[in-house]
Amino acid sequence: MILALLLAQTDTKTTTNPLVGFLPIILLVGVFYFFMIRPQRNRMRQHQDLLSSLDVGDEVETIGGVFGTIRGMDDDTYALEISPGTTVRISRAAVRRKMYQEEEESSSGSS
């Protein structure tokens, strides 16, 4: 009698859905995607858009904090003039942001 009760109890415990065990892992992957991977992809896309919009004469800041004006472009590099007569060659990926003229900012802010 006791053995039959124990077997009946073990049978009810094993009838749970095996997906319930994987549910926390699936949720963690989903949270990881929305908080880590997706924003990083957006930042990478924005940086690629920035690099494709750069042209000769644009003022930029590099990831090293150097400010300069683009004087020449190659497939993988920019010629960056950091002071009059001083030109350095930098990687395309080294550009952090484009510096905008103050009159452009004030005219776009008042529109």
C-alpha positions as CSV (number, residue, x, y, z in Angstrom):
1,M,0.0,0.0,0.0
2,I,2.7,2.5,1.0
3,L,4.7,1.5,-2.1
4,A,1.8,2.2,-4.3
5,L,1.3,5.6,-2.7
6,L,5.0,6.5,-3.2
7,L,4.9,5.4,-6.9
8,A,1.8,7.5,-7.4
9,Q,3.5,10.5,-5.9
10,T,6.6,10.1,-8.0
11,D,4.5,9.8,-11.2
12,T,2.8,13.1,-10.6
13,K,6.1,14.9,-10.0
14,T,7.6,13.7,-13.3
15,T,4.7,14.7,-15.4
16,T,5.8,18.4,-15.5
17,N,6.6,19.9,-18.8
18,P,10.4,19.8,-19.6
19,L,10.2,23.3,-21.1
20,V,9.5,24.7,-17.7
21,G,13.2,23.9,-16.8
22,F,14.4,25.9,-19.8
23,L,12.1,28.9,-19.3
24,P,14.6,30.8,-17.0
25,I,17.4,30.3,-19.5
26,I,15.2,31.4,-22.4
27,L,14.2,34.5,-20.4
28,L,17.8,35.3,-19.6
29,V,18.8,35.1,-23.3
30,G,15.9,37.4,-24.2
31,V,16.9,39.9,-21.6
32,F,20.5,39.7,-22.6
33,Y,19.6,40.4,-26.2
34,F,17.4,43.4,-25.5
35,F,19.8,45.1,-23.0
36,M,23.2,44.2,-24.5
37,I,23.2,43.0,-28.1
38,R,20.5,45.2,-29.6
39,P,21.9,48.6,-28.3
40,Q,25.4,47.6,-29.4
41,R,24.2,46.9,-32.9
42,N,22.4,50.3,-33.0
43,R,25.7,52.0,-31.9
44,M,27.6,50.1,-34.6
45,R,25.1,51.1,-37.2
46,Q,25.2,54.8,-36.1
47,H,29.1,54.7,-36.3
48,Q,29.0,53.2,-39.8
49,D,26.6,55.9,-40.8
50,L,28.9,58.6,-39.4
51,L,31.9,57.2,-41.2
52,S,30.0,57.1,-44.5
53,S,28.9,60.7,-44.1
54,L,32.4,62.1,-43.5
55,D,34.0,64.2,-46.3
56,V,37.1,66.2,-46.8
57,G,36.9,69.4,-44.8
58,D,34.9,68.0,-41.9
59,E,36.2,68.5,-38.4
60,V,36.3,65.4,-36.3
61,E,37.4,64.1,-32.9
62,T,39.3,60.8,-32.7
63,I,38.9,58.1,-30.0
64,G,42.2,59.4,-28.6
65,G,40.8,62.9,-28.1
66,V,42.6,64.5,-31.0
67,F,40.7,67.2,-32.9
68,G,41.4,67.8,-36.6
69,T,40.2,68.5,-40.1
70,I,40.0,65.7,-42.7
71,R,42.3,66.7,-45.6
72,G,42.3,63.4,-47.5
73,M,40.5,60.1,-47.6
74,D,41.6,56.6,-48.5
75,D,39.7,53.3,-48.3
76,D,40.9,52.6,-44.8
77,T,42.5,55.8,-43.6
78,Y,42.0,59.6,-43.3
79,A,44.6,62.3,-43.5
80,L,43.8,64.4,-40.5
81,E,45.3,67.9,-40.2
82,I,45.7,68.5,-36.4
83,S,47.4,71.9,-36.7
84,P,48.4,74.1,-39.7
85,G,51.0,72.1,-41.6
86,T,50.8,68.9,-39.4
87,T,48.9,66.1,-41.0
88,V,48.6,62.6,-39.5
89,R,47.2,59.4,-40.9
90,I,44.5,57.7,-38.9
91,S,42.3,54.7,-39.2
92,R,38.7,55.2,-40.3
93,A,37.6,53.4,-37.1
94,A,39.5,55.9,-35.0
95,V,36.9,58.7,-35.6
96,R,34.7,59.1,-32.6
97,R,32.4,61.9,-33.7
98,K,32.0,64.8,-36.2
99,M,32.3,68.3,-34.8
100,Y,29.6,70.7,-36.0
101,Q,30.0,74.4,-36.6
102,E,28.2,76.5,-34.0
103,E,26.1,78.3,-36.6
104,E,24.8,75.0,-37.9
105,E,23.8,74.0,-34.3
106,S,22.1,77.4,-33.6
107,S,20.2,77.4,-37.0
108,S,19.0,73.8,-36.5
109,G,18.0,74.5,-32.9
110,S,15.8,77.5,-33.8
111,S,13.9,75.7,-36.6
